[in-house]
Amino acid sequence: MAVVLHSSPIFWTRLAAVIFSCVAFSVAVHGGQLSHGTGDWCIFCWAFGFAGSLLVILVELFGLQTRAPVSWKNFPITFACYAALFCLSASILFPLYYLKGSVGQSQTRDYRIVSTVFSCLATIAYISEVSMSKARPGEVAGYMATAPGLLKVCETFVACIIFVFVSDPVTYDRHDALKYCMSVYCICFILSAIIILLCIGECTGCLPFPFARFLSSYALLAVVLYLSATIIWPIFNFDPKNGGTKNRPSNCSNAQGLCVWDKNMAVSVLTAVNFVLYLVDLIYSSRLVFVNA
């Protein structure tokens, strides 16, 4: 089996991402003294990026794109976008939990600083790969290389972060309105994930209805659902009349990482972010329907 080496900018970018992510999780595991929870998440983010990028490089080196069980027009950029978001989250959460409040010099702190630096470098490398791989105006490319496809990745990622915040500890089970918000997050996440899987597996043509019309209809539904969640979640978490807490508790200042109030505030912000993402997605999807028509 011949090895095909394409010395292109995107190849070297992927190779840099492999090295940076490998160093990040290797140093953290070796001397970071991480605890379970956030530490496991950060290790997963870096290992996910390392393993996936290495797989993409090997497939392209051996020219196995046509034998891959996925659409190679959609898979590499989808993975790179997820890896960029995962490493970005690790670059934020890791220093927040393991460097915040750390004073003085110690070998463990030095290891954690090195992991943070290489996590940031890996994030930059993955963002660069996405920028080089995305579709240009007038270019024929896979759906996931277009703006709506990349938006789907961002929407599912934001939903994953929301799931992390609302589940540790569980903060949505004290009122039916909060359970409704949780159902909104789950429904939209599942449908967006299905769309991504259909595109990666090149199964969009198997649907009994036009894919473009399905995208616009789903985007409209998601906008309506997320608009309601954007209003309801803050009301039942921060309005004292509905059992919420308006002011940030004093003990949150001494907490490692984020306290419950901070997590609820983060969910409020992320819900609004996903609402905007779905709104932009709706605009793109509607244009796609009109152009096809």
C-alpha positions as CSV (number, residue, x, y, z in Angstrom):
1,M,0.0,0.0,0.0
2,A,1.6,3.3,-1.2
3,V,2.0,6.2,1.1
4,V,0.8,9.5,-0.4
5,L,2.4,12.5,1.3
6,H,0.7,15.8,0.4
7,S,2.9,18.5,1.9
8,S,0.0,21.0,2.2
9,P,-0.7,23.7,4.8
10,I,-3.7,21.7,6.1
11,F,-1.5,18.6,6.6
12,W,1.0,20.5,8.7
13,T,-1.8,22.1,10.6
14,R,-3.2,18.7,11.5
15,L,0.2,17.4,12.4
16,A,0.7,20.4,14.7
17,A,-2.7,19.8,16.3
18,V,-1.7,16.1,16.9
19,I,1.5,17.2,18.7
20,F,-0.1,20.0,20.7
21,S,-3.0,17.8,22.0
22,C,-0.7,14.9,22.7
23,V,1.6,17.1,24.8
24,A,-1.4,18.7,26.6
25,F,-2.9,15.4,27.9
26,S,0.5,13.6,28.4
27,V,1.8,16.4,30.7
28,A,-1.5,16.6,32.5
29,V,-1.7,12.9,33.2
30,H,2.0,12.7,34.1
31,G,2.2,15.5,36.6
32,G,-1.0,17.4,36.8
33,Q,-2.5,15.5,39.7
34,L,-6.0,15.8,38.3
35,S,-9.2,14.9,40.1
36,H,-12.2,13.2,38.6
37,G,-14.8,15.2,36.9
38,T,-13.4,18.3,35.2
39,G,-10.0,16.7,34.9
40,D,-11.4,13.7,33.1
41,W,-13.3,16.0,30.7
42,C,-10.1,17.9,29.8
43,I,-8.2,14.7,29.2
44,F,-11.0,13.4,27.0
45,C,-11.0,16.7,25.0
46,W,-7.3,16.5,24.3
47,A,-7.3,12.7,23.7
48,F,-10.3,13.1,21.3
49,G,-8.4,15.7,19.2
50,F,-5.2,13.6,19.2
51,A,-6.8,10.3,18.2
52,G,-9.1,11.8,15.6
53,S,-6.5,14.0,13.9
54,L,-4.1,11.1,13.8
55,L,-6.8,8.9,12.2
56,V,-7.5,11.6,9.5
57,I,-3.7,11.9,8.8
58,L,-3.2,8.2,8.4
59,V,-6.3,7.7,6.2
60,E,-5.1,10.5,3.8
61,L,-1.4,9.2,3.9
62,F,-2.5,5.8,2.8
63,G,-5.2,7.1,0.4
64,L,-8.0,5.3,2.1
65,Q,-10.6,8.1,1.7
66,T,-12.7,6.2,-0.8
67,R,-12.8,3.1,1.4
68,A,-13.8,5.0,4.5
69,P,-17.4,4.2,5.7
70,V,-18.1,8.0,5.9
71,S,-18.2,10.9,3.6
72,W,-14.7,12.3,3.4
73,K,-16.2,15.7,2.2
74,N,-17.9,16.0,5.6
75,F,-16.0,14.0,8.2
76,P,-12.6,15.8,8.5
77,I,-14.1,19.3,8.9
78,T,-16.8,18.1,11.2
79,F,-14.2,16.4,13.4
80,A,-11.9,19.5,13.3
81,C,-14.7,21.7,14.4
82,Y,-15.6,19.5,17.3
83,A,-12.0,19.2,18.3
84,A,-11.6,23.0,18.2
85,L,-14.6,23.4,20.5
86,F,-13.5,20.6,22.8
87,C,-10.0,22.0,23.2
88,L,-11.4,25.5,23.6
89,S,-13.6,24.3,26.5
90,A,-10.6,22.5,28.1
91,S,-8.4,25.6,27.7
92,I,-11.0,27.5,29.7
93,L,-12.1,25.0,32.3
94,F,-8.6,23.5,33.0
95,P,-7.0,26.7,34.4
96,L,-10.3,27.7,36.0
97,Y,-10.3,24.5,38.1
98,Y,-6.6,23.8,38.4
99,L,-4.8,27.2,38.3
100,K,-7.3,29.5,39.8
101,G,-6.2,30.5,43.3
102,S,-2.9,28.6,42.9
103,V,0.0,30.6,44.4
104,G,3.7,30.0,44.7
105,Q,5.9,27.7,42.6
106,S,5.4,24.0,42.5
107,Q,6.2,21.3,39.9
108,T,2.5,20.3,39.7
109,R,1.5,23.9,38.9
110,D,4.2,24.1,36.2
111,Y,2.8,20.9,34.6
112,R,-0.7,22.4,34.6
113,I,0.6,25.6,33.0
114,V,2.3,23.6,30.3
115,S,-1.0,21.7,29.6
116,T,-2.9,24.9,29.4
117,V,-0.5,26.5,26.9
118,F,-0.5,23.5,24.6
119,S,-4.3,23.2,24.9
120,C,-4.5,26.8,23.6
121,L,-2.1,26.0,20.8
122,A,-4.2,22.9,19.9
123,T,-7.3,25.1,19.8
124,I,-5.6,27.6,17.4
125,A,-4.4,24.7,15.2
126,Y,-7.9,23.2,14.9
127,I,-9.5,26.6,14.3
128,S,-7.0,27.1,11.5
129,E,-7.9,23.7,10.0
130,V,-11.6,24.6,10.0
131,S,-10.8,27.9,8.4
132,M,-8.8,26.3,5.6
133,S,-11.3,23.5,5.1
134,K,-14.6,25.4,5.0
135,A,-16.4,26.0,1.8
136,R,-15.7,29.1,-0.2
137,P,-18.3,31.1,-2.1
138,G,-19.1,29.2,-5.3
139,E,-17.2,26.1,-4.3
140,V,-18.8,22.7,-4.4
141,A,-18.4,21.1,-1.0
142,G,-20.1,18.9,1.6
143,Y,-22.9,20.2,3.7
144,M,-20.8,20.1,6.9
145,A,-18.2,22.4,5.2
146,T,-20.8,25.1,4.8
147,A,-21.9,27.7,7.4
148,P,-25.1,25.8,8.3
149,G,-23.2,22.5,8.8
150,L,-20.6,24.2,11.1
151,L,-23.5,25.8,13.0
152,K,-24.9,22.3,13.6
153,V,-21.6,21.3,15.2
154,C,-21.6,24.4,17.4
155,E,-25.3,23.9,18.4
156,T,-24.6,20.3,19.6
157,F,-21.5,21.3,21.4
158,V,-23.2,24.1,23.3
159,A,-25.9,21.6,24.3
160,C,-23.3,19.2,25.6
161,I,-21.8,21.9,27.8
162,I,-25.3,22.7,29.1
163,F,-25.8,19.0,29.9
164,V,-22.6,19.1,31.9
165,F,-23.7,22.1,33.9
166,V,-27.2,21.0,34.7
167,S,-26.3,17.4,35.7
168,D,-23.5,18.1,38.3
169,P,-25.5,18.7,40.5
170,V,-28.9,18.2,38.9
171,T,-30.5,21.6,38.8
172,Y,-33.5,21.0,36.5
173,D,-35.7,18.7,38.7
174,R,-37.2,21.2,41.2
175,H,-39.8,22.7,38.8
176,D,-41.7,21.5,35.8
177,A,-40.7,24.6,33.8
178,L,-37.0,23.7,34.3
179,K,-37.8,20.1,33.1
180,Y,-39.4,21.7,30.0
181,C,-36.1,23.5,29.3
182,M,-34.2,20.3,29.7
183,S,-36.5,18.6,27.2
184,V,-35.8,21.5,24.8
185,Y,-32.1,21.0,25.1
186,C,-32.4,17.2,24.6
187,I,-34.8,17.4,21.6
188,C,-32.8,19.9,19.7
189,F,-29.5,18.1,20.5
190,I,-30.8,14.8,19.2
191,L,-32.2,16.2,16.0
192,S,-29.0,18.2,15.3
193,A,-26.9,15.1,15.9
194,I,-29.1,13.1,13.6
195,I,-28.6,15.7,10.8
196,I,-24.8,15.6,11.3
197,L,-24.8,11.8,11.2
198,L,-27.0,11.8,8.0
199,C,-24.5,14.1,6.3
200,I,-21.4,12.2,7.4
201,G,-23.0,8.9,6.3
202,E,-24.3,10.5,3.1
203,C,-27.8,9.3,3.9
204,T,-29.6,12.6,3.2
205,G,-31.0,11.2,0.0
206,C,-32.8,8.4,1.8
207,L,-35.2,10.7,3.5
208,P,-38.8,10.6,2.2
209,F,-38.9,14.4,2.0
210,P,-36.5,17.1,0.7
211,F,-33.5,17.5,3.0
212,A,-33.4,21.3,2.6
213,R,-37.0,21.8,3.6
214,F,-36.5,19.5,6.6
215,L,-33.5,21.7,7.7
216,S,-35.5,24.9,7.5
217,S,-38.5,23.4,9.3
218,Y,-36.3,22.0,12.1
219,A,-34.4,25.3,12.4
220,L,-37.7,27.2,12.9
221,L,-38.9,24.7,15.5
222,A,-35.5,25.0,17.3
223,V,-35.7,28.8,17.3
224,V,-39.1,28.8,18.9
225,L,-38.1,26.2,21.5
226,Y,-34.9,27.9,22.5
227,L,-36.6,31.3,22.6
228,S,-39.0,29.9,25.2
229,A,-36.1,28.3,27.2
230,T,-34.1,31.5,27.0
231,I,-37.0,33.2,28.9
232,I,-38.0,30.4,31.2
233,W,-34.6,29.2,32.6
234,P,-33.6,32.6,34.1
235,I,-37.0,33.2,35.5
236,F,-37.2,30.0,37.5
237,N,-33.5,30.2,38.6
238,F,-33.0,33.9,39.5
239,D,-36.5,35.3,40.3
240,P,-37.2,35.0,44.0
241,K,-40.9,34.8,43.3
242,N,-40.4,31.5,41.5
243,G,-37.9,30.0,44.0
244,G,-34.8,31.4,42.4
245,T,-31.8,33.3,43.9
246,K,-31.2,36.8,42.4
247,N,-27.9,37.6,44.0
248,R,-24.7,35.5,43.8
249,P,-24.1,33.7,47.1
250,S,-21.0,34.7,49.0
251,N,-19.7,31.1,49.2
252,C,-19.3,31.1,45.4
253,S,-16.3,33.3,45.8
254,N,-14.4,30.6,47.7
255,A,-15.7,27.6,45.6
256,Q,-13.3,25.8,43.4
257,G,-14.4,26.2,39.8
258,L,-18.1,27.1,39.4
259,C,-20.8,26.9,42.2
260,V,-24.4,26.0,41.4
261,W,-25.4,29.7,40.9
262,D,-22.6,30.2,38.5
263,K,-23.6,27.1,36.6
264,N,-27.2,28.2,36.3
265,M,-26.0,31.6,35.0
266,A,-23.8,29.8,32.5
267,V,-26.7,27.8,31.3
268,S,-28.7,31.0,30.8
269,V,-26.0,32.5,28.7
270,L,-25.4,29.3,26.7
271,T,-29.2,28.9,26.1
272,A,-29.2,32.5,24.6
273,V,-26.1,31.6,22.6
274,N,-27.8,28.5,21.1
275,F,-30.9,30.6,20.4
276,V,-28.7,33.0,18.3
277,L,-27.0,30.1,16.6
278,Y,-30.3,28.5,15.6
279,L,-31.6,31.8,14.4
280,V,-28.6,32.3,12.1
281,D,-29.1,28.6,11.1
282,L,-32.7,29.4,10.2
283,I,-31.7,32.3,8.0
284,Y,-29.2,30.2,6.1
285,S,-31.6,27.2,5.8
286,S,-34.4,29.5,4.5
287,R,-32.1,30.9,1.9
288,L,-31.2,27.4,0.9
289,V,-34.8,26.5,0.4
290,F,-35.5,29.6,-1.7
291,V,-32.4,29.0,-3.9
292,N,-33.5,25.4,-4.5
293,A,-37.0,26.5,-5.4
